Amino acid sequence: MRNRLLLLALVAAAASAQPVLKLDELINDALRANPEILAAQKRYEAARQRPGMDSALPDPMLSVGYASAGKPWPLAGIGTEPTANVGLMVSQEFPFPGKRKLRGDMAAKMAEAEWSNYEETRLSVISRLKQAYHRLHHAHEMIGILTRNRDLLIEYLRVAEARYSVGKAAQQDIFKAQTARSILEARLIKIEQERRAREAEINTQLARDPRAPLGAPPEIPPGTLAVTLDELFRRASQVSPALMREQKLIERTELAVNLARKDYYPDYTLSAGYFNMGQMPDMYQFRVDFKLPAWFHRKQQAGVTEQVMNLSQARRSWEVADQAIHYRIREEYLMAETSERLMRLYADTVLPQARLALDSSLASYETGAVDFLTVLNNFTTRLDYEMNYHEEMLSFHLALVRLEEMTALKLID
């Protein structure tokens, strides 16, 4: 008995010496190092360069050449023939007024959409990290519960062995206790595998070696659902990155419709040139070239129709995203609400009653009033209820984390 107490003390000391895994520190590390977040950030930074590029004038054209008379080589006939010259010409294309601004505004809307993508990626990574963290905490809790109950079952086994040694219990009681202990050992192996998988998931989110050791999460309180469904709906409508992205795409497509309508108007090119005529007077040239939308019934008209259809599609996409996020919020809210009610039921009623039933059956078994199967059934029932309580706590926390992702609202510490 003394050796067992010493072993338990050493295990407790080792657990207390294990570093505490803090969620805030993990989130900060993920924001600095997660590849998904960094990639989304670079996409946004790249998109910010487009407005200036798309609203700039086309590159000017510089033409250098000669015209000869009588012979094909340069300067042939220059100074004597009025058509022979050598010179240069500069041309600059100008889109119809308003087109450049529309193109720049369209690129700016795409940059804003990329910012929403970045925000959505950041919230998604944080959400997955939090979910893995709570699953890791749950795994540690399950390991603790199963370990404590395994030790408790060992005590019951000793009671059964003591009664069997004096002929007051059947040998099958010992076999049943040993079987139940083996089942607990198997469940511990599964939970240990889950713990290691969640540690690898967290390390992956932080761009670390999946095998890197992690500490244990601190005790997490059950928490409460302190927000209404309507408040979550309003919050999502205001800040949801998915909805914001779709809205920016609608605004961009509206600008694209206006740009397509401006394609009915011609772009033009200004050209100016200087030509050396040798001994004859220099020659200068200036001209304006217009692009005539002669085939408007096949190009510009179809272009406007195309952008109008794109605008209709963008608005429908926003409606789809809005309906999807409202559905997901309601689903997660109902899950959190149900899990919170079940946690209270387990904590206030089911678990106390299960403990009383187990204690009563154990006392009755020691006096011979009930058989060992009754004790074992009550033990298994209490263990299942205790694990169900923590399963509901995990479900509650995961639902809150997913609601945080959709509303950017902190609902759980």
Contacts in CASP RR format, 6 or more apart in sequence:
PFRMAT RR
TARGET T0000
AUTHOR 0000-0000-0000
METHOD contacts of the structure
MODEL  1
MRNRLLLLALVAAAASAQPVLKLDELINDALRANPEILAAQKRYEAARQR
PGMDSALPDPMLSVGYASAGKPWPLAGIGTEPTANVGLMVSQEFPFPGKR
KLRGDMAAKMAEAEWSNYEETRLSVISRLKQAYHRLHHAHEMIGILTRNR
DLLIEYLRVAEARYSVGKAAQQDIFKAQTARSILEARLIKIEQERRAREA
EINTQLARDPRAPLGAPPEIPPGTLAVTLDELFRRASQVSPALMREQKLI
ERTELAVNLARKDYYPDYTLSAGYFNMGQMPDMYQFRVDFKLPAWFHRKQ
QAGVTEQVMNLSQARRSWEVADQAIHYRIREEYLMAETSERLMRLYADTV
LPQARLALDSSLASYETGAVDFLTVLNNFTTRLDYEMNYHEEMLSFHLAL
VRLEEMTALKLID
15 216 0 8 1.000
18 215 0 8 1.000
18 216 0 8 1.000
19 215 0 8 1.000
19 216 0 8 1.000
20 215 0 8 1.000
20 216 0 8 1.000
20 217 0 8 1.000
20 218 0 8 1.000
21 133 0 8 1.000
21 136 0 8 1.000
21 214 0 8 1.000
21 215 0 8 1.000
21 216 0 8 1.000
21 217 0 8 1.000
21 218 0 8 1.000
22 218 0 8 1.000
23 130 0 8 1.000
23 133 0 8 1.000
23 217 0 8 1.000
26 129 0 8 1.000
26 133 0 8 1.000
26 202 0 8 1.000
26 205 0 8 1.000
26 206 0 8 1.000
27 126 0 8 1.000
27 129 0 8 1.000
27 130 0 8 1.000
29 206 0 8 1.000
30 37 0 8 1.000
30 125 0 8 1.000
30 126 0 8 1.000
30 129 0 8 1.000
30 205 0 8 1.000
30 206 0 8 1.000
31 37 0 8 1.000
31 122 0 8 1.000
31 126 0 8 1.000
33 206 0 8 1.000
33 207 0 8 1.000
34 125 0 8 1.000
34 205 0 8 1.000
34 206 0 8 1.000
34 207 0 8 1.000
35 207 0 8 1.000
36 121 0 8 1.000
36 124 0 8 1.000
36 125 0 8 1.000
37 118 0 8 1.000
37 121 0 8 1.000
37 122 0 8 1.000
37 125 0 8 1.000
39 121 0 8 1.000
40 114 0 8 1.000
40 117 0 8 1.000
40 118 0 8 1.000
40 121 0 8 1.000
40 122 0 8 1.000
41 118 0 8 1.000
43 114 0 8 1.000
43 117 0 8 1.000
43 118 0 8 1.000
44 111 0 8 1.000
44 114 0 8 1.000
44 115 0 8 1.000
44 117 0 8 1.000
44 118 0 8 1.000
47 107 0 8 1.000
47 110 0 8 1.000
47 111 0 8 1.000
47 113 0 8 1.000
47 114 0 8 1.000
48 111 0 8 1.000
50 104 0 8 1.000
50 107 0 8 1.000
50 108 0 8 1.000
50 110 0 8 1.000
50 111 0 8 1.000
51 104 0 8 1.000
51 105 0 8 1.000
51 107 0 8 1.000
51 108 0 8 1.000
51 111 0 8 1.000
52 104 0 8 1.000
52 107 0 8 1.000
53 107 0 8 1.000
54 100 0 8 1.000
54 103 0 8 1.000
54 104 0 8 1.000
54 106 0 8 1.000
54 107 0 8 1.000
55 100 0 8 1.000
55 101 0 8 1.000
55 103 0 8 1.000
55 104 0 8 1.000
55 107 0 8 1.000
56 100 0 8 1.000
57 92 0 8 1.000
57 93 0 8 1.000
57 94 0 8 1.000
57 95 0 8 1.000
57 100 0 8 1.000
58 92 0 8 1.000
58 93 0 8 1.000
58 95 0 8 1.000
60 90 0 8 1.000
60 91 0 8 1.000
60 92 0 8 1.000
61 90 0 8 1.000
61 91 0 8 1.000
61 92 0 8 1.000
61 93 0 8 1.000
62 88 0 8 1.000
62 89 0 8 1.000
62 90 0 8 1.000
62 91 0 8 1.000
63 88 0 8 1.000
63 89 0 8 1.000
63 90 0 8 1.000
63 91 0 8 1.000
64 87 0 8 1.000
64 88 0 8 1.000
65 86 0 8 1.000
65 87 0 8 1.000
65 88 0 8 1.000
66 74 0 8 1.000
66 75 0 8 1.000
66 84 0 8 1.000
66 85 0 8 1.000
66 86 0 8 1.000
66 87 0 8 1.000
67 83 0 8 1.000
67 84 0 8 1.000
67 85 0 8 1.000
67 86 0 8 1.000
68 74 0 8 1.000
68 75 0 8 1.000
68 76 0 8 1.000
68 77 0 8 1.000
68 78 0 8 1.000
68 84 0 8 1.000
69 76 0 8 1.000
69 77 0 8 1.000
69 78 0 8 1.000
69 80 0 8 1.000
69 81 0 8 1.000
69 83 0 8 1.000
69 84 0 8 1.000
70 76 0 8 1.000
70 77 0 8 1.000
70 81 0 8 1.000
71 77 0 8 1.000
74 86 0 8 1.000
75 84 0 8 1.000
75 86 0 8 1.000
76 84 0 8 1.000
77 84 0 8 1.000
78 84 0 8 1.000
78 85 0 8 1.000
78 86 0 8 1.000
78 276 0 8 1.000
78 277 0 8 1.000
78 278 0 8 1.000
79 277 0 8 1.000
79 278 0 8 1.000
79 279 0 8 1.000
79 280 0 8 1.000
80 279 0 8 1.000
82 277 0 8 1.000
82 280 0 8 1.000
84 277 0 8 1.000
85 275 0 8 1.000
85 276 0 8 1.000
85 277 0 8 1.000
85 278 0 8 1.000
85 283 0 8 1.000
86 275 0 8 1.000
86 276 0 8 1.000
87 273 0 8 1.000
87 274 0 8 1.000
87 275 0 8 1.000
87 276 0 8 1.000
88 273 0 8 1.000
88 274 0 8 1.000
89 271 0 8 1.000
89 272 0 8 1.000
89 273 0 8 1.000
89 274 0 8 1.000
89 285 0 8 1.000
90 271 0 8 1.000
90 272 0 8 1.000
90 273 0 8 1.000
91 269 0 8 1.000
91 270 0 8 1.000
91 271 0 8 1.000
92 269 0 8 1.000
92 270 0 8 1.000
92 271 0 8 1.000
93 267 0 8 1.000
93 268 0 8 1.000
93 269 0 8 1.000
94 267 0 8 1.000
94 268 0 8 1.000
94 269 0 8 1.000
94 270 0 8 1.000
95 267 0 8 1.000
96 262 0 8 1.000
96 265 0 8 1.000
96 266 0 8 1.000
96 267 0 8 1.000
96 268 0 8 1.000
98 262 0 8 1.000
99 259 0 8 1.000
99 262 0 8 1.000
99 267 0 8 1.000
102 255 0 8 1.000
102 258 0 8 1.000
102 259 0 8 1.000
102 262 0 8 1.000
103 259 0 8 1.000
105 255 0 8 1.000
106 252 0 8 1.000
106 255 0 8 1.000
106 256 0 8 1.000
106 259 0 8 1.000
109 248 0 8 1.000
109 249 0 8 1.000
109 251 0 8 1.000
109 252 0 8 1.000
109 255 0 8 1.000
110 248 0 8 1.000
110 252 0 8 1.000
112 244 0 8 1.000
112 248 0 8 1.000
113 245 0 8 1.000
113 248 0 8 1.000
113 249 0 8 1.000
113 252 0 8 1.000
116 241 0 8 1.000
116 242 0 8 1.000
116 244 0 8 1.000
116 245 0 8 1.000
116 248 0 8 1.000
117 241 0 8 1.000
117 245 0 8 1.000
119 241 0 8 1.000
119 244 0 8 1.000
119 408 0 8 1.000
120 241 0 8 1.000
120 242 0 8 1.000
120 245 0 8 1.000
123 241 0 8 1.000
123 404 0 8 1.000
123 405 0 8 1.000
123 408 0 8 1.000
124 405 0 8 1.000
125 205 0 8 1.000
126 405 0 8 1.000
127 401 0 8 1.000
127 402 0 8 1.000
127 404 0 8 1.000
127 405 0 8 1.000
128 201 0 8 1.000
128 205 0 8 1.000
129 202 0 8 1.000
129 205 0 8 1.000
129 206 0 8 1.000
130 401 0 8 1.000
130 404 0 8 1.000
130 412 0 8 1.000
131 398 0 8 1.000
131 401 0 8 1.000
131 402 0 8 1.000
132 198 0 8 1.000
132 201 0 8 1.000
132 202 0 8 1.000
132 205 0 8 1.000
133 198 0 8 1.000
133 202 0 8 1.000
133 217 0 8 1.000
134 220 0 8 1.000
134 394 0 8 1.000
134 397 0 8 1.000
134 398 0 8 1.000
134 401 0 8 1.000
135 194 0 8 1.000
135 198 0 8 1.000
135 394 0 8 1.000
135 398 0 8 1.000
136 195 0 8 1.000
136 198 0 8 1.000
136 199 0 8 1.000
136 202 0 8 1.000
136 214 0 8 1.000
136 217 0 8 1.000
137 217 0 8 1.000
137 220 0 8 1.000
138 390 0 8 1.000
138 391 0 8 1.000
138 393 0 8 1.000
138 394 0 8 1.000
139 191 0 8 1.000
139 192 0 8 1.000
139 194 0 8 1.000
139 195 0 8 1.000
139 198 0 8 1.000
140 195 0 8 1.000
140 216 0 8 1.000
140 217 0 8 1.000
141 390 0 8 1.000
142 191 0 8 1.000
142 194 0 8 1.000
142 387 0 8 1.000
142 390 0 8 1.000
143 188 0 8 1.000
143 191 0 8 1.000
143 192 0 8 1.000
143 195 0 8 1.000
145 383 0 8 1.000
145 386 0 8 1.000
145 387 0 8 1.000
145 390 0 8 1.000
146 184 0 8 1.000
146 187 0 8 1.000
146 188 0 8 1.000
146 191 0 8 1.000
147 188 0 8 1.000
149 184 0 8 1.000
149 379 0 8 1.000
149 383 0 8 1.000
149 386 0 8 1.000
150 181 0 8 1.000
150 184 0 8 1.000
150 185 0 8 1.000
150 188 0 8 1.000
152 379 0 8 1.000
153 177 0 8 1.000
153 180 0 8 1.000
153 181 0 8 1.000
153 184 0 8 1.000
153 379 0 8 1.000
154 181 0 8 1.000
156 177 0 8 1.000
156 362 0 8 1.000
156 375 0 8 1.000
156 376 0 8 1.000
156 379 0 8 1.000
157 174 0 8 1.000
157 177 0 8 1.000
157 178 0 8 1.000
157 181 0 8 1.000
159 362 0 8 1.000
159 365 0 8 1.000
159 366 0 8 1.000
160 169 0 8 1.000
160 173 0 8 1.000
160 174 0 8 1.000
160 177 0 8 1.000
160 372 0 8 1.000
161 174 0 8 1.000
163 169 0 8 1.000
163 173 0 8 1.000
163 366 0 8 1.000
164 170 0 8 1.000
164 171 0 8 1.000
164 173 0 8 1.000
164 174 0 8 1.000
168 368 0 8 1.000
169 372 0 8 1.000
170 372 0 8 1.000
173 371 0 8 1.000
173 372 0 8 1.000
173 373 0 8 1.000
176 372 0 8 1.000
176 373 0 8 1.000
176 376 0 8 1.000
177 372 0 8 1.000
177 376 0 8 1.000
180 376 0 8 1.000
180 379 0 8 1.000
180 380 0 8 1.000
199 210 0 8 1.000
199 213 0 8 1.000
199 214 0 8 1.000
200 210 0 8 1.000
200 211 0 8 1.000
202 214 0 8 1.000
203 209 0 8 1.000
203 210 0 8 1.000
203 211 0 8 1.000
203 212 0 8 1.000
203 214 0 8 1.000
204 210 0 8 1.000
220 397 0 8 1.000
222 340 0 8 1.000
222 343 0 8 1.000
222 347 0 8 1.000
222 393 0 8 1.000
222 396 0 8 1.000
223 340 0 8 1.000
223 396 0 8 1.000
223 412 0 8 1.000
224 340 0 8 1.000
225 333 0 8 1.000
225 336 0 8 1.000
225 337 0 8 1.000
225 340 0 8 1.000
225 396 0 8 1.000
225 400 0 8 1.000
225 411 0 8 1.000
226 411 0 8 1.000
227 409 0 8 1.000
227 411 0 8 1.000
229 329 0 8 1.000
229 330 0 8 1.000
229 333 0 8 1.000
232 329 0 8 1.000
232 333 0 8 1.000
232 403 0 8 1.000
232 406 0 8 1.000
232 407 0 8 1.000
232 409 0 8 1.000
233 326 0 8 1.000
233 329 0 8 1.000
235 407 0 8 1.000
235 408 0 8 1.000
235 409 0 8 1.000
236 243 0 8 1.000
236 325 0 8 1.000
236 326 0 8 1.000
236 329 0 8 1.000
236 406 0 8 1.000
236 407 0 8 1.000
237 243 0 8 1.000
237 322 0 8 1.000
239 407 0 8 1.000
239 408 0 8 1.000
240 325 0 8 1.000
240 406 0 8 1.000
240 407 0 8 1.000
240 408 0 8 1.000
241 408 0 8 1.000
242 321 0 8 1.000
242 324 0 8 1.000
242 325 0 8 1.000
243 318 0 8 1.000
243 321 0 8 1.000
243 322 0 8 1.000
243 325 0 8 1.000
246 314 0 8 1.000
246 317 0 8 1.000
246 318 0 8 1.000
246 321 0 8 1.000
246 322 0 8 1.000
247 318 0 8 1.000
249 314 0 8 1.000
249 317 0 8 1.000
249 318 0 8 1.000
250 311 0 8 1.000
250 314 0 8 1.000
250 315 0 8 1.000
250 318 0 8 1.000
252 314 0 8 1.000
253 307 0 8 1.000
253 310 0 8 1.000
253 311 0 8 1.000
253 314 0 8 1.000
254 311 0 8 1.000
256 307 0 8 1.000
256 310 0 8 1.000
256 311 0 8 1.000
257 304 0 8 1.000
257 307 0 8 1.000
257 308 0 8 1.000
257 311 0 8 1.000
259 307 0 8 1.000
260 300 0 8 1.000
260 303 0 8 1.000
260 304 0 8 1.000
260 306 0 8 1.000
260 307 0 8 1.000
261 304 0 8 1.000
263 293 0 8 1.000
263 299 0 8 1.000
263 300 0 8 1.000
263 303 0 8 1.000
263 304 0 8 1.000
264 293 0 8 1.000
264 296 0 8 1.000
264 300 0 8 1.000
265 293 0 8 1.000
266 290 0 8 1.000
266 291 0 8 1.000
266 292 0 8 1.000
266 293 0 8 1.000
267 290 0 8 1.000
267 291 0 8 1.000
268 288 0 8 1.000
268 289 0 8 1.000
268 290 0 8 1.000
268 291 0 8 1.000
269 288 0 8 1.000
269 289 0 8 1.000
270 286 0 8 1.000
270 287 0 8 1.000
270 288 0 8 1.000
271 285 0 8 1.000
271 286 0 8 1.000
271 287 0 8 1.000
271 288 0 8 1.000
271 289 0 8 1.000
272 284 0 8 1.000
272 285 0 8 1.000
272 286 0 8 1.000
273 284 0 8 1.000
273 285 0 8 1.000
273 286 0 8 1.000
274 282 0 8 1.000
274 283 0 8 1.000
274 284 0 8 1.000
274 285 0 8 1.000
275 282 0 8 1.000
275 283 0 8 1.000
275 284 0 8 1.000
275 285 0 8 1.000
276 282 0 8 1.000
277 283 0 8 1.000
293 299 0 8 1.000
293 300 0 8 1.000
325 406 0 8 1.000
328 402 0 8 1.000
328 406 0 8 1.000
329 403 0 8 1.000
329 406 0 8 1.000
329 407 0 8 1.000
332 399 0 8 1.000
332 400 0 8 1.000
332 402 0 8 1.000
332 403 0 8 1.000
332 406 0 8 1.000
333 399 0 8 1.000
333 403 0 8 1.000
335 395 0 8 1.000
335 396 0 8 1.000
335 399 0 8 1.000
336 395 0 8 1.000
336 396 0 8 1.000
336 399 0 8 1.000
336 400 0 8 1.000
336 403 0 8 1.000
339 392 0 8 1.000
339 393 0 8 1.000
339 395 0 8 1.000
339 396 0 8 1.000
339 399 0 8 1.000
340 396 0 8 1.000
342 388 0 8 1.000
342 392 0 8 1.000
343 389 0 8 1.000
343 392 0 8 1.000
343 393 0 8 1.000
343 396 0 8 1.000
346 385 0 8 1.000
346 388 0 8 1.000
346 389 0 8 1.000
346 392 0 8 1.000
347 389 0 8 1.000
350 385 0 8 1.000
350 389 0 8 1.000
351 382 0 8 1.000
351 385 0 8 1.000
351 386 0 8 1.000
351 389 0 8 1.000
354 378 0 8 1.000
354 381 0 8 1.000
354 382 0 8 1.000
354 385 0 8 1.000
354 386 0 8 1.000
355 382 0 8 1.000
357 378 0 8 1.000
357 381 0 8 1.000
357 382 0 8 1.000
358 375 0 8 1.000
358 378 0 8 1.000
358 379 0 8 1.000
358 381 0 8 1.000
358 382 0 8 1.000
361 370 0 8 1.000
361 374 0 8 1.000
361 375 0 8 1.000
361 378 0 8 1.000
362 375 0 8 1.000
362 378 0 8 1.000
364 370 0 8 1.000
364 374 0 8 1.000
365 371 0 8 1.000
365 372 0 8 1.000
365 374 0 8 1.000
365 375 0 8 1.000
397 412 0 8 1.000
400 411 0 8 1.000
400 412 0 8 1.000
401 411 0 8 1.000
401 412 0 8 1.000
403 409 0 8 1.000
403 411 0 8 1.000
404 410 0 8 1.000
404 411 0 8 1.000
404 412 0 8 1.000
END
